[in-house]
């Protein structure tokens, strides 16, 4: 008796014929994915290398436009922390989505029509509603009645200010000073100018968060603790002694 299993009609029909070739599912799909990129590289002079470089440049442009912007320190007004020629990265998202500049932040802003022309970098000393005075009996800046010890970042040998002032910062603006007070043109120097030396928050480009060059000087720029104990301004426009409007003589 022949015990070998005989193929059924179903078995025979399920086997591929000799004329049939197994399909390659990867071939057409792979070609469709790469066809567009292939046409671009064939059309652009330089091919794949040029496309890669253009893609990288586009990415850097978008990054600089919406997220981070490099800024070169043009003067010694922010020494000792920021020296002439240092490159910093400005975080352009720091004050988006509800964020606001805070006392102690180092900010880059467009000073055109306010301080002169071009971009400037200074430290925020007062925000909207703050009462900023110079100076207390020990020569320190006061914010909302609280004396601020700026020795952590103030240029060695500088006084907090040789210019006396007594201002209330209007809402939506900032009072800014350079860390190298004797070498900085800042809010103190424009108290009698239009705007009273205050910087509209809308002109702030972003917060300087990192020194990236030179590498030996690279660091993260933290907000100092000097302003941590400053109380919030009263609802009527400040705290402490009698106040004068921005731009009044000190």
Secondary structure by P-SEA (a helix, b strand, c coil): ccccccccaaaaaaccccccccccccaaaaaaaaaaaaaaaaaccccaaaaaaaaaaaaaaaaaaccbbbbccccccccccccccbbbbbccccccccccccccccccccccccccccbbbbbbcccccbbbbcccccbbbbccccccccccccccccccccccbbbbbcccbbbbbbcccccccccccccccccccccccccccccccccccccccccccccccccccccccccccccccccccccccc
